[in-house]
Amino acid sequence: MKSDNTAVRKLAKSYDSLAWMNLTAHLYDLTEAVRDGRYGLEHNGLQVETDALYGRLLTAIRNYADRGENARESILSEMSAIRERIVTRSEQIQVFSESLMIYEYLLNRVEYSLSDDGTKFDDEEEARDLLRKIFDSKDAAEVNLRIQMMVSQLPVRITKSRFFDLVKEAFSIYSNSDVDALEGFRYRIISAAAMQDRPDDVIFKDYVRLLESLERRSEEITDMDTCREMQDYISDCAEELGVSTEYLMALQECVNSFYTLALLDSDSADEQIKGLMLPAIGSIAEFGLSLLAGVQQDLSEGELAPAFAFMEGRMEPLSEQVLKEEAKIDAYREHDEAFAESEEGARILLAKKLMSTSLFARLSEQKIVMVTPEKLTEVVDRTIADLKKGLEGRSRGYNRSVIASVLKELPVFFNSHTEVMNYVLQSLHNCSNVGEKRGAAEMLRKLLGNGEEE
């Protein structure tokens, strides 16, 4: 089946139009955030580096405004480099965020224990109440989400062997998938267990020190003041990492849109949209470059107003149109293997990745390779070996925290209401620390209550 050139051109034009409007809106929001001090300008090393990447984007936009299509090749190279750096930093931040979540779980359990007031706790009554909240929905997806919340919050009282069996069972659903999906699931498991290698970049030195301190001190806490002091350290650090991630995400939105504009041929452009958006984008870029240079000036609303007035009510219908046109291209790709290898096909498929909601997806095109029984066994064995090694020699509290973090990433592994009920009862019965049980149950109720309100 040959690709339809008309459909490809139509999708390219839709991508181009949407990318122009996305870039205008996202760049404005990002620049406002930098101006208002929400992102960047000397907060920490990560944000200083992101400021530099933001400046490189703005400079590339200026070059495009000055040189147009003549700057295309240099812009493609620059956007690729910036994008790769953003993806790498985001993955590295996740390594530290996952580790902090492990210690947050552990310290919450310590806090529950230290704050126990001796009030009676009835396992059966509490279990019944929690189960009513978990199953108080007719939406199966919502029930599954609540079950995952339950697994992540209740005291973990399963054996390591049972834990490893659950992980193995979860991998079985990838027996008929492609290798990328299988490896992606393994990545999620190892990340949730905080077992990814920590980057040794000097920019992360303070986070490394904090984790080393938590590792030394978290098992020796005997008073509430020390517990809350450490919780505050974790909270501040997690917030800092969260803001850095938000900054990178906002920047990546802009990079992906601008990358798309430079990638597509000039004949894909809607001249009306380009004519309205380019002056607005240029004005925002100049304002942003002034901010980074420490120069305060006003952002000209006169150049922005026509662009934002035009975008009103247009972006959502255009996004829906893009989805329909993408379905046609997916069909061509499925029936015409040569399409993805052609210059036209490679360009439109790259634009498709850039315009997707997966901001940090790698752009290299991977051939689909299906999972074989041997490959599945190799990945499962490697994952279990990594988990065993990561849990070896660690405290019981730490290991329980890791197990809870991994369990919430697994597909729901209960086959019936009765199995869920038995898990809840077993979790409560096997936990001798009344404070931990009460605190975990109260936290779970809050989470389930928020789910109902939404």
Secondary structure by P-SEA (a helix, b strand, c coil): ccccaaaaaaaaaaaaaaaaaaaaaaaaaaaaaaaaccccccccaaaaaaaaaaaaaaaaaaaaaaccccaaaaaaaaaaaaaaaaaaaaaaaaaaaaaaaaaaaaaaaaaaaaacccccccaaaaaaaaaaaaaccccaaaaaaaaaaaaacccccccaaaaaaaaaaaacccccccaaaaaaaaaaaaaaaccccccccccaaaaaaaaaaaaacccccccaaaaaaaaaaaaaaaaaaaaaaaaaaaaaaaaaaaaaaaaccccccaaaaaaacaaaaaaaaaaaaaaaacbbbbccccccaaaaaaacccaaaaaaaaaaaaaaaaaaaaacccccccaaaaaaaaaaaaaccccccccccccbbbbcaaaaaaaaaaaaaaaaaaaccccaaaaaaaaaaaaaacccccccaaaaaaaaaaaaaacccaaaaaaaaaaaaaaaaaaaac
